[in-house]
Amino acid sequence: MKSSRSLMRQRDLEAQYKDRIAADPDKDRYRGYLEDFKKIQALLHNVPKVSEYLRALSTPEARGNVDASLSREEGAWAASKPILLANTAAFTTVLNKGQMFVDTVAPAHGVHAHRLQWYVIARDIAKEGGYNHSAVELFRESSRVWWRQYTDPKFNTPVTKGYYMWEQILDRTGDMETTAFTTPDNLTKFIVEAGGDPNLAHLSEGIKAAEKSRRDLRNEHIERYAASTHFNQLHEWAKGDQQQIAVRRDDKIVVDGWTYTGFLPRAWMTPPANIKEKLADTPEQPVPTLVYPPGHDPEARPA
């Protein structure tokens, strides 16, 4: 049974956007998306249904390599599969392109939590129908700027720092007291603690292994880039007069086949100690916040 808090949140989503869309002269761009996002919100509040979809993913393969299991399910959606190394403004670009990603940043968030959310959503679209758009289309739409920048129809004033739809239904930070899987931390916690459930045991073990290796995975990619000529060149630039722009945010630097991008200063919050020490005297040195595996296209836009 859904809690009253969960139901209230779903009504709030309708109230928050319905009048705004009606007053928007460019309302055609919403094209039934609000209805689909409401379905996703309701789905991620439905623990039995989410559990049912997750059971189909809980296989011996997922126990040994949950990334491989998810990539197989995602198919062409995993053509890019960037790895997030830091909280970053470049993340919105990843969403806008529709690129599924691996998250190594937040400890409790879950390396594969968002991928699991979208696995569940895609399953529901395929099984239940009734959606106006595909999972990839909804993924991409959830980060469009018009969900957070708009004219408040009640006061006719501009709002520039609202919430992306992604934040509303997939990255909630206030649902921890409920069982809602609109908070990724809850989904990861639920799966990790499901080891005693024979229907979810394989997936639980696979997710536990991914969480244990999260920091090692992130540091592996940071250390590879920090050993590169490009890192050292930027370090010298950062110690100099910095008259020339050494690297732009979306520049792409290839190191041993891995493509690094999303360059921002002070982005690595807790890099390995030796790298943190080297950056201490150059805090404005840009560092990459995204890395694409060899053979994965940084510009891919899944259909």
N, C-alpha and C positions, 0 to 999 in steps of 0.2 A: 504493500500500500504506500502511495506517495505521501510524504509529510505535507502539512499545510504550508511550511516554508517553501518546499519545492514548488507547490502549486502557485504560491504567490509569486515566486520568481518567474514562472512561465507567463502569468498574467502580466507581470511587469514588462516583459519583453514586448508583448503586444502593445501595451499602453505607451511604452517609450518610443516606438517607431511608427505606429500607425498614423497618427496625426502629422508627424513630420513628413512621411512619404506623401500623404494626401496634399500637403502644402508645397511640395517640391515641384517646380515647373518641369523638371527633368525626371519625373517619377517613372518613366518607362524603363530606366536603367535598373530598377529594383526587380522587375519581371518575375514576381512570385518568389523571390529569394526569402523574404521575411517568413512566409509560410513554411518553407523548407527548414529555415533555421529554428523555427519553433518546434518542428518535428525532431530535429537533432537534440535540442534542449530536453524535450520530453524523453527521448530515447536514453540519453545519458543520465537521466534520473531514474530509469527503470532497471534496477539491479538484476532481477531475474532474466530479463531479455538480454542485457549485456553479457551476463554469465553464459547464457545459451550460445551466443555467438563466439565467445572466447573458448568454449569447450571444443569447437571445431578446429581451433588453432593449437590446442594442447596435444601435440604429437611428440613422438621420440625425437623427430628432427628439431622441434622447438626447444626441447630440453638441451640438446647439444649445441644448437646455434639458432637462437631466436631471430637474429638479424636475417639469416638466410631464409627462414620461414616467412618472415614478413615481406622480404624482397620478392619472394616467389608469388605471394598473394598480390603484391602491388603491381607486378608486371612492369609495363612501360613507365608507370608512375615513379619507379626507382631509378630512372635513367640518369638522374643527377645525384640525388641522395647526399647533399652536403652535410658535413659534420659541424655543429655549432661549437665554437671554442670559447665564446663569451656572449653575455647579453649585449645585443648590438642593434643599432638602427638598420643595419644591413639585413636583419631578419625579415623585415617587411618586404624587401625585394624578393627574398626566397618565397614568401607566401604569394606575392603577386604573380610570380612565375609559375606557381603551382607545384613547387618542388618539395617532395617529401624529404624529411631530414632526420638526422640523428642528433640528440641533444645531450651534450656532455657537461652542461653548465651547472645546473642546480642539483644538489645532492638528493633532495626528496622528490624532485619533480618527476624523475624517471627518464632513463636514456631513450626508451621507446614508447613513452606514454602517449604522445600525440599520434604516433603511428598506430598504436592500438586503438585509440579513439576513432581514427579514420578507417581502420579495418572494420570496426563495428558498424560505423556509418555506412560504408560501402555494402556490407552484408545486408543491412536493413533495407537499403535502397533496392538491392537485387531481390530480396525475399518479399518485402511488403509492398513495394511500388508506392505510387501516390506522391512521389517527389516530382518537382518541376525541373530539377537539374541533376546532373551527375555529381558524384563525390568530388571529382577534380574541379569542376566548375564552382562548387560550393566552397571548397578549400581556398580557391583563388579569390572568390568574391568576399570572403570573410575579412580580408585585410584592406578592402577598398576604402579610400580616404573619406568617401561620403557618409560612411557609417559613423564617423567621429567628428567631422566638420560639417556643420549645417546651420541653418537659421532656425532658431527656436520659434515655432509658430505661435506660441502663446505670448511671447514678449517681443517678437520680431528683432531679436538680437543674435549676433553670430556666436556660435559655439565652436571653438577650435581645438579643444582638448577633451573631447568626449572619449568613448570607448570604441575601439574596433569591434566588429561582431565577433572576431576571433576571441577577444578578451571576454566577451559576454557569455559565450557558450562553450569555449574550449580551454580557457585559461583563467577560470575564476579563482580568486584568492579568498573568497569569503564563504565557501561551501564546506569547509573542513569539519564542521559539526554535523553535517548531514552525510548521507552516503552518495551524494551526487558525484558522478564521474565527469562533470563539467570542470572539476578541479583535477588536473593530472596527478597530483600527489595522492589523491584518494584511489585512483585507478591502480597506480603502482603498488600502493600499500595493500589494497584488496588482493591483488594477484600474488604478491610476495607471501601474504598470510594464508593463501589457499593451498599450501603444500599438502595439507591433510585431506584435501578433496581429491579423490581419484580422478575426477573429471577434469581437474585443472592442474594436477601435480606436475605434468611435464612442462607446461607453460610457466608455472610458478618457479621451477628450478632454472629454467632458461632466463627468466627475468632476474632472478637472484644473482645469477652469474654475470649478467650484463651490468647490474648495479654495482657489484663488487669491483668490476674492471673499469667503471666509468672514468675515474680520475686518471688511471693509467692510460686509457685510450686518449683522453684529452692531452695529457703530458707528452705522450708519444708524438703527437702531431706538433705540439709546441716546440719540442726539442728538435725535431727534424728541421723545422723552419729556422729556429735559432742557431742551428749549425750551418746555415746557408750563407753564401756570399752576399745575398740581398740583405739579410738581417744585419750583417756587419757593415755594409754600405750605409744602411739607414742609421746605424748606431753612430757612425762617423758624421753623417749629416746632422743628426740630433745634437751632437757635441759642438757643431760649427755654428755659422751665422744663420743658417736655414733660409737663405735668400731664395733658393730654388725649391719648388715643390718636388719632393723626392718621390712621393707615391700618392696617388689618389685613392679614395675609398674603394672604388670598384675596379682598380687595376688588378690584373691576375698574374701571379708569379708562380711558376712551376718549379717544384723542387722534388727530384726523384720521381717524377710522374704525378705528384699530387699538386693540385692547383689551389693556391692560397689567395684569398681576397677578403673584402670587407675590412680594409685597413682603418684603424682608429687608435688614437693615443690612449694610454691608460686602460686598455680593454681587458688585459689579462689580470684578473683580480688576485689569483693565487698560483702563479706559475711555479715551476720547480725552483728551489732556493738559489741555485747558481744563476739562473736566468733572471730571477727577481733582483738579485744583487747587481747584475750587469745593467739592468734597466733603471736602477735607483738614481743614477746621475743623469739620466735622459728620460724623464717622465713623459715628455711630449713625443717620444719616438712612436710612430704608428706601428701597430702590430696587427696581423690578420685575425679576423674573428670567425671566418668560415674556411673550410678546406673541402675540396672535392676529390674523391678517389680517382685513381688512374682509370681512364676509359669512360668516365662519367662527364657528361656535358654540362658545364656551368650555365649555359644559355638555354638549356632545354626547357620547353614549355609543354608539359604533357597535355594531350587533348582530353 
